[in-house]
Amino acid sequence: MNQTLGLYIHIPFCRSKCAYCDFYSLAGREARMDDYQRALLAHLTEAAPLAASYTVNTIYFGGGTPSFYGEKRLTALLKQIQKHYQVDKQAEITLEANPDSVEPKMLKRLRKAGFNRISLGVQSADDGQLASLGRPHTFAQARQAVEWARQAKFQNLSLDLIYGLPGQSEESWRDTVEQALSLEPEHISAYGLKVEEGTPLCRRVEAGEVLPDDDVQADCYLWTVEHLEQAGYGQYEISNFARPGFRSRHNCKYWLTRPYMGFGPGAHSDFGERRYSFIRDLEGYIKGVLEGGPIVDEDDPIPQKERSGEYLMLRLRTAHGIEEWEYRRAYFMNFEPLERRLEEYERQGLACRCDGRWRLTPKGFLVSNQIIGGLLELQEQATLADTLARVTDSAKHVQE
């Protein structure tokens, strides 16, 4: 039976750059779309033999703003994938979109081509907050985009929201969540705003702009988890909530360390027991693919030790969590030091053991970086102790 594989296609073009965004995305570069399309088509074809033994069951077009790229290019890319890869008939095929860059005919054509999931960047129901972020749409446009998506027969719709925005209170965040729920999506992603170095928002904060403090963000988060649960959206990852059967299958590949291949500048892959990424340079990527030349930025094997760290780091982001014998079987490592620490977290209300698996509670998710960092340190100490024991044992045998 073939292994399953996810494909990620990066579309770096945007109508405008948002104030908080540090992803590799470019505004005002529409003139390069056709050459980029040629490069992507060529790269997808060139890489296809590597995936010959895999069945592709998720395809994700992210960005940037893929919907700004145009349905003709998007459908051509999907056809190329369907031609050269073994694509499961029930594959999840996601398109990220902004409300201002979709219209009815476009969505109907995309749905007919095989796209079956839309991830819509709504972010807020407050137009003032949207403007402060540099978002190119209003909430009325978001409502319209959802209506058009439903008319186009999309039955899997996700909405992205952000809390901790400039000028946002707990009340206005709650209103955003309620407004989003009124649109009846199948999935909601709720992210805390991160001020990334080098962004316009970072410069504004450095100049004195005040954002909601950590306590306000924590209250917003905990209220959201409880409220969405009551509304039928189960939390399955720190920032992600879904109705039954509508978890993002593609994003779950990242958190469960399943193989995926990325295409485009800045795209990452975990494939063939290697982790690699492509250069964050549109022109360099186009030239490298079409004319020959280096496009790989980093390329490293993934040793077992690193996988064991990823197991803790990524799975503790999810509601599925970690399990002792799963860990022992996969990595041949002692779970006892981790369990003792997790029991401490359980007493603090930060972790819980459910059906034999350890997971973080919503309060634990709030401090997940510290918790996971502490567990990784314990893991490192256990590895060193195990290595020392083996060396000592070997030395004894030599002496004998």
Residue pairs with C-beta under 8 A, 6 or more apart in sequence:
2 53
2 54
2 55
2 86
3 53
3 54
3 55
3 259
4 54
4 55
4 56
4 57
4 58
4 88
4 258
4 259
5 51
5 54
5 55
5 56
5 57
5 259
5 260
5 261
5 271
6 56
6 57
6 58
6 59
6 60
6 250
6 253
6 258
6 259
6 260
6 261
7 56
7 58
7 59
7 60
7 81
7 85
7 260
7 261
7 262
7 263
8 60
8 62
8 250
8 260
8 261
8 262
8 263
8 267
8 268
8 269
9 40
9 59
9 60
9 61
9 62
9 66
9 77
9 262
9 263
9 264
9 267
10 24
10 62
10 63
10 64
10 262
10 263
10 264
10 265
10 266
10 267
11 61
11 62
11 63
11 64
11 65
11 66
11 68
11 69
11 264
12 24
12 25
12 26
12 29
12 36
12 63
12 64
12 264
12 265
12 266
12 282
13 25
13 26
13 27
13 29
13 30
13 33
13 36
13 63
13 64
13 65
13 68
13 69
14 25
14 26
14 27
14 63
14 64
14 65
14 68
15 27
15 65
15 68
15 98
15 100
15 101
15 136
16 27
16 134
16 136
17 25
17 26
17 27
17 134
18 133
18 134
18 135
19 132
19 133
19 134
19 199
19 200
19 201
19 204
20 133
20 162
20 193
20 194
20 195
20 196
20 199
20 200
20 201
21 196
21 199
22 196
22 197
22 198
22 199
23 63
23 64
23 266
24 64
24 265
24 266
24 280
25 63
25 64
25 65
26 64
26 282
29 282
32 282
32 283
32 286
33 69
33 70
33 73
35 286
35 290
36 282
36 285
36 286
37 73
37 76
37 77
38 286
38 290
39 285
39 286
39 289
39 290
40 77
40 263
40 264
40 289
41 76
41 77
41 80
42 289
42 290
43 263
43 289
44 77
44 80
44 81
44 84
44 263
45 80
45 84
46 289
47 261
47 263
48 84
48 85
50 261
50 271
50 272
51 85
51 86
51 261
52 86
54 85
54 86
54 259
55 86
55 87
55 88
56 81
56 85
56 86
56 87
56 88
56 91
57 87
57 88
57 90
57 91
57 92
57 249
58 91
58 92
58 93
58 94
58 249
58 250
58 253
58 260
59 78
59 81
59 87
59 91
59 92
59 93
59 94
59 250
60 94
60 96
60 250
60 251
61 74
61 77
61 94
61 95
61 96
62 96
63 69
63 96
64 96
65 96
65 97
65 98
65 101
65 121
66 74
66 95
66 96
66 97
67 95
67 96
67 97
67 98
67 101
67 102
67 106
68 98
68 101
70 106
71 106
71 109
71 110
71 113
74 95
74 110
74 113
74 115
75 109
75 110
75 113
78 93
78 113
78 114
78 115
79 113
81 87
82 114
92 116
92 117
92 156
92 248
92 249
92 250
93 114
93 115
93 116
93 117
94 115
94 117
94 118
94 119
94 158
94 248
94 250
95 110
95 115
95 117
95 118
95 119
96 119
96 121
97 118
97 119
97 120
97 121
97 145
98 120
98 121
98 135
98 136
98 137
99 120
99 121
99 122
99 137
99 138
99 141
99 142
99 144
99 145
100 136
100 137
100 141
102 145
102 148
102 149
103 148
104 148
104 151
104 152
107 118
107 148
107 149
107 151
107 152
107 154
108 151
108 152
108 153
110 152
111 152
111 153
111 154
115 154
116 154
116 155
116 156
117 154
117 156
117 157
117 158
118 149
118 154
118 156
118 157
118 158
119 158
119 159
119 160
119 187
119 189
120 142
120 145
120 146
120 149
120 157
120 158
120 159
120 160
120 185
121 135
121 160
122 139
122 142
122 159
122 160
122 161
122 180
123 129
123 130
123 133
123 135
123 160
123 161
123 162
123 165
124 130
124 133
124 135
124 139
124 161
124 162
124 165
124 168
124 176
125 139
125 142
125 175
125 176
125 179
125 180
126 139
126 167
126 168
126 172
126 175
126 176
127 138
127 139
128 167
129 165
129 166
129 167
129 168
129 172
130 137
130 138
130 139
132 165
132 166
132 167
133 162
133 165
133 166
133 201
134 200
139 179
142 159
142 183
143 183
146 157
146 159
146 183
146 185
149 157
150 157
155 186
156 186
156 187
156 246
157 183
157 185
157 186
157 187
158 185
158 186
158 187
158 188
158 189
158 248
159 180
159 183
159 185
159 187
159 188
159 189
160 189
160 191
161 176
161 177
161 180
161 188
161 189
161 190
161 191
162 190
162 191
162 192
162 193
163 173
163 176
163 190
163 191
163 192
163 193
163 212
163 217
163 220
163 221
163 224
164 192
164 193
164 211
164 212
164 216
164 217
164 220
165 193
165 211
165 212
166 201
166 204
166 209
166 210
166 211
168 212
169 212
169 216
170 216
170 219
170 220
170 223
173 220
173 224
174 220
174 223
174 227
177 190
177 224
177 227
177 228
180 188
181 188
181 228
181 231
186 242
186 243
186 246
187 233
187 240
187 241
187 242
187 243
187 246
187 247
187 248
188 228
188 233
188 240
188 241
188 242
189 239
189 240
189 241
190 221
190 224
190 228
190 239
190 240
190 241
191 239
192 217
192 220
192 221
192 239
193 211
193 217
195 201
195 202
195 205
195 211
196 202
205 211
212 220
218 366
221 362
221 365
221 366
222 362
222 363
222 366
225 235
225 241
225 362
226 362
228 235
228 241
229 235
229 241
232 243
232 244
233 241
233 242
233 243
234 241
234 242
234 243
234 244
234 319
235 241
235 319
235 362
236 242
236 247
236 252
236 318
236 319
236 320
237 251
237 255
237 317
237 318
237 319
238 317
238 318
238 365
238 368
240 247
240 248
240 251
242 248
250 260
252 258
252 318
253 259
253 260
254 260
254 270
254 314
255 314
255 315
255 317
255 318
256 314
256 315
256 318
256 320
257 270
257 307
257 310
257 311
257 314
258 270
259 270
259 271
259 272
260 269
260 270
260 271
261 269
261 271
262 268
262 269
262 277
262 278
263 278
264 278
264 285
265 278
265 279
265 280
265 281
265 282
265 284
265 285
266 277
266 278
266 279
266 280
267 277
267 278
268 275
268 276
268 277
269 275
269 276
269 277
270 302
273 301
273 302
274 299
274 300
274 301
274 302
275 298
275 299
275 300
275 302
276 296
276 297
276 298
276 299
276 300
277 296
277 297
277 298
277 299
278 285
278 295
278 296
278 297
279 285
279 288
279 294
279 295
279 296
279 297
280 297
284 293
284 295
285 295
287 293
288 294
288 295
289 295
302 310
304 331
305 383
307 330
307 331
308 327
308 330
308 331
308 333
308 379
309 376
309 379
311 322
311 327
311 330
311 331
312 322
312 338
312 372
312 375
312 376
312 379
313 372
313 376
315 321
315 322
316 322
316 358
316 359
316 360
316 368
316 371
316 372
316 375
317 365
317 368
318 359
319 359
320 357
320 359
321 354
321 357
321 358
321 359
321 360
322 357
322 358
322 359
323 356
323 357
323 358
324 335
324 339
324 356
327 333
327 335
327 338
328 334
328 335
333 379
333 382
333 383
333 386
334 382
334 386
337 378
337 379
337 381
337 382
338 375
338 378
338 379
339 358
341 374
341 375
341 378
342 351
342 353
342 358
342 375
345 351
345 360
345 364
345 371
346 352
346 353
349 361
349 363
349 364
350 360
350 361
350 363
350 364
350 367
350 371
351 358
351 359
351 360
351 361
351 364
351 371
352 358
352 359
352 361
360 368
360 371
364 371
